[in-house]
Amino acid sequence: MNIIEVKNVSKRYGDIQAVKNVTFEVKQNEIFALVGPNGAGKTTLIEMIEGLRKPDRGTITIKGKNPNDKEVRQIIGVQIQNSAFYYKAKVKECIDMFRGFYENPLPTTEVLRKLDIEKYAEAYYGNLSGGLKQRVAIAVALIGNPEILFLDEITTGLDPQARRAMWDLIWKLRDEGKTIFMTTHYMEEAEKLADRVGIMNCGEIIALDAPINLIKQFTESKIMYEGPALDVGEKVYVEDNKIVIKTNNPQTVITNLLKEAAKKGIKIRNLTIENSHLEDVYISLTGKEME
């Protein structure tokens, strides 16, 4: 079931076409990641979905309703990348302030417990680490008990341990029934977390699918070994004194390679495989490394 539907949406600022005839959907209870270079149109697109901007053309619906519908405002939660609470405000105070915006908010104590920040309830926001500040930002987004959670660059600036802890939290929220719409500049993060990824460039979504399907469609794995070249139905060439095979179906190629070698009594030495990743897809499609 689709919970967000975007159909033929465009937005222009003067001479700049920020979003060009974009169509896609987000399924209920999935983690959807939108990635792309700076200036690709991601922020404009997300702000239109959140109801902060109006599209010039096209339609956006959330559960079949306009994003600005009062009912919709009660079922979405938004975490922004640069949340800036008063540094002398206590964590509980930050959350309580936003709690009053919703008709049926969760108890603050429940949200603190859910985010594992109960012991910081009376701590000053300005004294928290980066990871804890991100948790407070998510707590504010969750206080209204939303069905859809928008997360913007949620792990930017976090150390590896805090980043993994944030991943666990996002999986937990999805398992509780939330739909997660996230942006990230970390392709490993999108590959591991997201059920589907949309790659945006120059105002358009140029690819959208599950990470594994995008990798299969747009990249090739590299199989390397020492020994004679064998016919495995793929292009074979020599690189650094090794036989190299590029393929988007490595398991089948390796199986065929070993069968062919056994049939001919040939020994395959130092067989290795370099698998492609979502970052390879991104670079292949946009011509840019992640900024």
C-alpha angles and dihedrals in degrees: 000000000000115000096178124036124185116186126186093328121177134174129184132190107197107296093351118093099206097176124022121201095310121186126178142118138226117219123226114266096010132121107237120188124198113198136173144121123295109281093028092121099255096129094048091048094049093046089054090051090049090051096247094117133028120232118238089222137005134036137273123194133181111200086344095305136103112268089240093056111120092234091054093051087059096055102048129076123195127203114188125205097237102042107173116190122175105280092225093051116105119238093247090050092053091054095042091053091061094039090075092063093071134072097217108021125173119251110271090232090057093052092047089052093046091054092043092237100114092120090055095054092110096036120111113254092227091060096056127106120247092260093051091048088054089052091052089051090053091046089056090049090050099045092090090055092240126195091212124045122195113204120187118199089325097179100040110136095009124130117242094263093050090045092055090047089053090050090053089051093051092050089049092052091050090049088054089059103266123141110225122207108185141172124205141166091207108091093192086058094051091046094051100037109034128083087200134010129206116202113207126195133164092356096309136096101237098180136013129176144098110309093247091052093049090051092050093046101046108026142044132222119231119229116193133183144152117249139062122326112260131196107252098153094263135094110275126196140161123254125170091348091305131110109244128198122185116202144150090217104056098161093057093044093051091048091051091044093054092045091051092047092050091048091054096038092242123151117228112207132195096001111189136167130207109203121206123237138204091267088062089054091050094050092044093053102037102027090228137100116234110282 
